[in-house]
Amino acid sequence: MTRKTSTIPKAPVARILMNAGAKRVSADAVDTFADVINDIAMKIAEQSSKIAKHSGRKTVQEGDIKIAAK
């Protein structure tokens, strides 16, 4: 299976899983979780950008991200 390159570092992703209660985490699990987080983040970023443009702004603001994440 070909993995796409994630923009999220793997060590913090593994740490999130460990802090959530996992005793051990496989490399494949870290890669998959990083891909999922990256996909969710991209959707929120795209929606935030649309909200800012709709509001007549070029700058994405905190509120745009909060609305997009809902």
Secondary structure by P-SEA (a helix, b strand, c coil): cccccccccaaaaaaaaaaaccccccaaaaaaaaaaaaaaaaaaaaaaaaaaaaaccccccaaaaaaaac
